[in-house]
């Protein structure tokens, strides 16, 4: 699978601290290799709009859609608890 970044994802990613960027990068690699990788805990977030959610760590999530053979990364944000 391929991946592409939305402008919103890029803006949000740029302001993350380096340690969190490293975690995001690692999780994206897992996503591209295997949507069902255990550490992602990927799940459908919004069925109607085909938006998925995956875990970065205990506090952050990223959101993406699947468009053909491409994961379109939509946003990365703190997870409300």
PyMOL commands that set and color helices and strands:
alter all, ss='L'
color gray80, all
select helices_A, chain A and resi 7-14+18-33+47-49
alter helices_A, ss='H'
color red, helices_A
select strands_A, chain A and resi 2-5+43-46+51-55+60-67+70-78
alter strands_A, ss='S'
color yellow, strands_A
deselect
rebuild
show_as cartoon
